[in-house]
Every structure is written in structure tokens, then in C-alpha cells.
Amino acid sequence: MDKAKKFEKSYYKMIDISHKLITARTAIAKGTVVVGPLVLQHIQAGTMIKGDVLKIAEIAGINGAKTTFEHIPLCHPLMLDHVAIQINIDEKNSCLHVYCLASAEAKTGVEMEALSGVNAACLAIYDLSKIVQPVLRIENIHLIYKSGGKKGQWINPESKEDPILRQLSIVPPASSEKKLLFIFSQVLMDKDKEALQEAFQRNLKIAEEIITEAEFLSSYLTKLDDQYDYIFWLKGSNQLPEEHLTWKRMEGLSQFLHLELGKSDPSAWLETYCVYAIDSNQFLIHMPGKINTAILAAKALLSIAIK
């Protein structure tokens, strides 16, 4: 016991995670290397003196993520399941946008691994490019996204519009105009359909339509097209039809909705929100049948989908 107390007094200690549960962890980080027009021209032409910049940077980034614990003293060694580097060329700004995705089944997050991977890839680009043009700049290295653990999904508020989130279906594709379909139980529709319509018009100010579950099942479900971007099915007497469970469930977006609604309504933590991708531009949200919750859900999704 005395020895344990002495250890507790240490100024440097790795956080004890022995009590935590193993969960699926994912993190995405990003950084930018401003290389200038000349270096970018050579990279695209494959004429860089030291070799293929993009391929070497990718390998460096993967190695950087894998060895994170070796150069960050109090970082836990993790057995990573997956590391991927993606480098996007930005001709307009003469720069390279570097992304690192890291994932693991672990007791702690993989944010540092993703950030370490980005740093290593950016430094490799710098090293390979400085012989051509020494005026280079590494900037804006930051975490974009993480998921897993007790807190679930987190999206950097400053990165909601980053294209990588749409590419990975973490958030839906952007669009300048959205049309919404809301599906309610017959009981609620009979009670006050005009009040529903007025509430949506006042709060959303966007094109929407309100129908009953019976109408949806009989006329809409069998011929879904691109007429609606978001279909909000407010749970009533019916469950999502078994034959349509082949739609891809967007776990990240479902968790995002759960967290966002929980901020305004504590009871939302007890509910289940399921977002399904019908196709790349159309989504069905199966959620509790509350008017205010539906409005909040629509606002949350529109806030990350419309530029």
C-alpha cells in the first residue's frame, strides 16, 4: 500500500485504463503542407528528385501512427487494427491535404495515433520537397473526428464541412436545397395536423411534407426516389419493415444525432435514433415520435449538410 501511494505522488504517470471497457475506436486527423506551384507540378508529373512523394509520405504516415507510443512518453501502446493515409492535391492553393485514419479495438482512443500519422506524413512531404523549394509550410494539424468509448462520436465543430466526413459517410452529402418528409402516426395526425405543419414551417423554413405511416407504407415506401433528402419516420404503431433493413445504417450519424438531441432533451439519452442511407443522397431517420425532437433532429442534420 505504501508503495502504491509513493507511485501516486509521481509527477509523471500513464493514466490507468485497466477498468475501462474495450470498444471500437476510430480517429481521423488532418494536416496541410503548403508546397508552392513548382513542387506541386513536380509531384503531379512524378519528377521529384527523391522519388514518389505521395507514396513515401503514405508509408511514413502509417509508420508514424504505429510508433506513436515511442515518441509520446505517456501514450499507451496500442495494437492498431487499421491505419490509412489519404493525400488530396489542392491545385488552387498549391498544397497537399493529408488525412490519417486510425482504428483499434481498445480501452483508450486512437486520436494521438491519427495525429502522429499526419505529422509523419507531412514531415516526409517536407523532407522530399525541400530540395526543390525550401519555402514550405506545415499548418493546421488537427483532429477532425473520433468515435468509440464512453463519449461516443465527436466531430470537430470547425471541420463539419470537411469533404472527408462525407466521403466516409459520417455526415450526408452537402446540398444547397433540402426537402424533408415527416411520417407520423394516424393518431397524432388526426389530433392536430395543422399545428404540426405550422410548427415545422416556423422552425425549419424549408420544404417539407407530412404524411401518415399508412400512407408511407402503402404509397411511398415501394417507390422511393430522390424527391426527398431526409425522411423522418417518427415511431408509432409500425417498426421499420424487415425487408428494408438492407439499407446501410450510418452508425456515426446515428451517434451524432443521439448526442446532439441529448444536449437539449435529457430523455433523448434513453431513446434510439437510427439513420439509414437509402442511397448516397437520401436518408431515413427512424426515431421517437415527438414533434420537438423531430424539429431538433432536422436542424442538427441540416447544420452539417448545408454549406
NORWO-V417028 format. One record per helix or strand. SS is the DSSP state (h for helix, s for strand). FROM is the first residue (numbers start at 0). LEN is the number of residues. If there is no record, write none. Layout:
# NORWO-V417028
((SS & FROM & LEN) (SS & FROM & LEN))
This chain:
# NORWO-V417028
((h & 1 & 7) (s & 22 & 12) (h & 35 & 10) (h & 52 & 14) (h & 67 & 4) (s & 81 & 9) (s & 94 & 12) (h & 110 & 19) (s & 136 & 11) (s & 153 & 2) (h & 156 & 3) (h & 162 & 5) (s & 179 & 5) (h & 185 & 19) (s & 207 & 5) (h & 212 & 11) (s & 229 & 5) (h & 241 & 3) (s & 247 & 2) (h & 250 & 14) (h & 265 & 5) (s & 273 & 6) (s & 281 & 6) (h & 290 & 15))
